[in-house]
Amino acid sequence: PQGYSGLAHMFEHMAFKGTDQIGTTNYPAEKVALAKVEIAYAAYDGEYRKRVGQDPAKLARLKKAFEDAQDAAEKYVIPNQFSIIAEQNGVVGMNASTEEDSTQYFWSMPSNRLELWAYLESARIHHPVYREFYKERDVVQEERRMRTDSNPIGAMVEQFLATAYAAHPYRVPTVGWESEISQVTATEADAFHKKYYVPSNMVVAVVGDMKASDAMPILTKYFGAIPAGPKPEPMTTVEPPQFAEKSVTIREATQPFYLEGYHRPDYRDPDDSVYDAISDILSNGRTARLYKSLVRDQKIAADAEGFSGFPGQKFPGLFAFYAVPVPGHTPDEMREAIHKEIDKLKATDASDEELEMFKTRARAGLLRGLANNEGLAHGLAEYQTRYGDWRELFRELDRIDKVSKSDVRRVAMKVFVASNLTSSRIEFTPPPRPQAPDAGGAN
């Protein structure tokens, strides 16, 4: 939501802090202490946000009171107890990820621990506790500094998306804007959780050595106790058509880089598999066109690829291209070389071999993704979330088989046009030379 960027990612961090039963020595007392933290922070934040008439002495007192309240609440915390309980019962790979379209939580544990998993997972959804919230907020801010503020490519990508999108929230970084991360509160996080972390907005996939007839009563017992809640209202913002090329240039003493993107429809578009074909033809391995042209033959790039669905797929995203120039070559050369390959895609049909290789690799990739429990669970959950029917995962092959050479040319000519283009680059700029000390002496 506007003004609350990064909250989904923030809650991902909080989900590992435990529940009202786990991670605390005395939850009733902790609950009172956490309420005092919120009261103290609201007072401090109110003074901090004043643009006129801020009292520095009062601000310092309120900050000290907030810090003291945090220390008082900290006394009840049992660090990492949620993860420790899981790992003591055989959990491996317990993690989470936040993307533009969804947040995922995933575990792998012995099948005879299914009921423990159902208890733990449902409890942190139904009874989250915002312990150490402001401490974790500092961790998220540091994550942003590391991945974006101190990373030229991260900073460029953030500016690229903010330029490519004028209205749609895809312009907002998942980690959040610094000014919003730094002031989000546990009270706001709780309201976000109550709205979005509801069964009506959730898909659970369980895969492994068990029968549905045994698993469903357990799932119903624990997840069925969570109030369904209303499904969050659908997105209303639609990105307006782009009518002219837009660009971003970052000048730093660092590795040059080139990135460009073209708006494309979302995953429900009939041509969705055609974009996959274009990505495969241009970028899948060392036999793909971009690698052969820019890396192998011209030797002007260390890497070059084109890919679809950036930064997300639920809403209309971008088909993007990037290239990393080798020393002595520039982002402009990358742009020109990429555009030559795009022009070839528009002017002549892909070969029968290229199209058949795409279809073969797509089928093999689908099967490889289903070869283990984690991949199967992820695939089923993703397609159930996207389409409301996990069976669409297997119908994907039919859509792939129908892609033709004329489809590839038609889509390339429609989408890869200058008026639909946003480009960005990092240009190497030498750091300023230090000024020589003034030799004139004092007057």
Buried (B, 14 or more C-beta within 10 A) or exposed (E): EEEBBBBBBBBBBBBBBBBBBBBBEEBEBBBEBBBBBBEBBBBBBEBBEEEEEEEEEEBEBBBEBBBEBBEBBBEBBEEEBBBBBBEEBEBEEBEBEBBBBBBBBBBBBBBEBBBBBBBBBBBBBBBBBBBBBBEBBEEBBEBBBEBBEEBBBBBBBBBBBBBBBEEBBBBBBBBBBBEBBBBBBBBBBBBBBEBBBBBEBBBBBBBBEBEEEEBEEBBEEBBEEBEEBEEEEEEEEEBEEBEEEBEBEBEBEBEBBBBBBBBBBBBEEEBBBBBBBBBBBBBBEEEBBBBBBBBEEBEBBBEBBBBBBBBBBBBBBBBBBBBBBBEEBBBEBBBEBBBBBBEBBBEEEBEEEBBEBBBEBBBEEBEEBBEEBBBBBBBBBBBBBBBEEBEBBEEBBEBBEEBEBEBBBBBBEEBBBEEBBBBBBBBBEEEEEEEEEEEEEEE
